[in-house]
Amino acid sequence: MSLTDSPLYQDSIAQLEESASIMGLDPNIMERLRFPKRALQVAVPIRLDDGTVKTFQGYRVQHNMTLGPGKGGIRFHPGVDLSETAALAMLMTFKCALVGLPLGGAKGGVCVDPRTLSRQELQALTRRYTTEINTFIGPAIDVPAPDIGTDGQTMAWLLDTYSQLKGHTVPGVVTGKPITIGGSLGRAEATGKGVAFCINFAAQKLGMKIDNNTSVAIHGFGKVGIPAAEDLRDQGARIVAISDVSGAIYNKDGIDVAKAIKWTRAGRYLNEMEGVEHISNEDLFALDVDILIPAAIDGVITKDNAHVVKAKLIAEGANGPLTKEAIDIVSKNGAFLIPDILCNAGGVIVSYFEWVQGLQNFFWNLDEINSKLHGILKDAFDNVYNTSVEFKVDMKKAAFIAAFRRLERAMRYRGLFPG
Ligand code: GLU
């Protein structure tokens, strides 16, 4: 597969080109953003518990570093390939630019189903992958973080391996690490919290109240879906459906979120839960709810199922959950969409806070973090909303236009080397 072949890459480029043409972006700027700056593909051989050796494919892609070091997660998932990683790196460039971070866009991953590996095998995989990409990352070069299939423990192994190679501890090489080794308060919940903040900003614009009459369906009950569910439940909303890879559960009066979290954190699948109504993931998208949060993976709502979506507010918790065609359909049907590079930016924003705190060795309290997160997201939301009014476009196109504006200015100031 080439760098640009994946559906996500093709779809993202089509969206970027559309926004670029609406705003009249200099074609020379678009030309430079069409391809990642650099991409590394590595073999990751590990010895499995049964003594055999298995080689996995790993990647790290840096899309654009005009605004600062690369930033973006590491994904362990069977769908990972070079081109999908490149597309996700590109989205990180736009996400960081949109919310005003001094960071570029990057992404990494290994094509593996982490659930099939033991803890020891996962550790070996992470350490070997880190070793293979170690010259490509660093606090001033490119700073990884968790993504699908990775967590604080993965980041701790990455930090340790990188530090072993350097001969001293380098906390700033990674964000999303456990608090005891330099992680930030609030990072684990930041993406989901940011989704909930954005939903509140949107509700205000739409004249919609978040209360017991507000029904919410969440596709993907993990690092993003869980904190978003908790936050919205605490505001009084009814979380009527949630899902994982095994299927979805539904209760029109509201799911017991705490019970579902306990169930999921014990490593169990939702389709094994008793005493609840089971529906499919596809049924979840079609529910007559006020708010739909696709918070699992890209490409789940396409031209084939977008017409079944009834939610008035769609919050893209995942990266790229709706394809370009799907966004056009739901927008035409009157839904208000909060685009991924805004909606799920809470994660990278608090990653930025973690990176800054680590570089200064001075740590902030949770209130400071959450109020700074709220402030940055509010400004970014208003910027995207005003841009959508200015150009008479949906929020997705507006988000890309707003991000382009910042990137374009920065790229012009820095110029094109060698000139
Ligand atoms: N993986 C997350 C994302 O897609 C977080 C990236 C980060 O914190 O660097 O935005």
Residues whose N, C-alpha, C, O or C-beta is under 5 A from the ligand:
A	BS01	LIG	K71 G72 G73 V143 A145 P146 D147 N344 G347 V348 S351
